[in-house]
């Protein structure tokens, strides 16, 4: 019975002693582990040219030998060919990567209650 309060105290001390950067990294790790419903939109100028849906995380590439960050990100997601935020027949989960320097992109989480989702246009 006394282990629970002791555990909470130790956990609190751990977070207080961590730097903000370490706390942010831990938070991202937990979020990546639990997954998200991420969407990646890739643009050419102002035009949407590619969309990936159902992404659980984006990862930054690191060098094998030098452990330095590489200037690109990668992940796995559904190739949403018709930009409708749904997995349709023929759309499959794919690996993708993109450059931090030359790619215009927006990564966001899409939270939609599927029971209330409609295809009406206004």
C-alpha positions, -999 to 999 in steps of 0.1 A, spaced: 0 0 0 29 24 6 45 17 -27 20 38 -47 27 71 -28 64 64 -30 62 57 -67 43 90 -73 69 109 -53 98 94 -72 80 100 -105 75 137 -95 111 141 -86 121 126 -119 101 151 -139 112 181 -118 149 171 -124 145 167 -161 153 196 -184 125 210 -205 140 194 -236 140 160 -220 104 164 -209 94 174 -244 113 144 -259 96 121 -234 62 136 -243 68 130 -280 79 95 -273 47 88 -254 26 104 -280 43 84 -308 39 52 -287 2 58 -283 -3 69 -319 -22 97 -335 -44 101 -365 -19 123 -384 -23 138 -418 6 150 -439 -3 175 -467 25 181 -493 23 213 -514 38 226 -546 34 263 -542 -2 268 -532 -15 235 -547 -20 203 -526 -1 176 -545 -1 147 -521 -18 136 -489 -9 108 -464 -35 98 -438 -35 76 -406 1 85 -398 10 74 -363 43 93 -362 69 112 -382 105 104 -374 136 125 -380 164 105 -397 197 101 -378 230 90 -392 241 54 -385 277 61 -376 277 97 -364 242 99 -348 237 134 -364 202 145 -375 196 143 -412 176 169 -431 146 147 -438 117 130 -421 100 97 -428 70 77 -418 42 53 -428 7 63 -439 -21 56 -462 -16 72 -497 -48 92 -499 -49 96 -537 -82 114 -540 -77 137 -509 -109 126 -491 -93 116 -458 -105 80 -462 -88 47 -471 -105 37 -504 -100 6 -524 -65 7 -541 -51 31 -515 -24 13 -494 -1 20 -465 32 32 -479 66 44 -466 74 80 -474 102 105 -467 105 142 -474 131 169 -471 130 195 -444 147 220 -467 127 218 -500 93 204 -491 64 225 -482 42 205 -459 18 206 -430 15 178 -405 -16 178 -383 -39 155 -363 -74 149 -377 -99 141 -350 -133 132 -365 -161 113 -349 -169 88 -377 -206 86 -366 -211 124 -373 -189 125 -404 -209 135 -436 -199 141 -472 -220 172 -476 -205 202 -494 -217 236 -484 
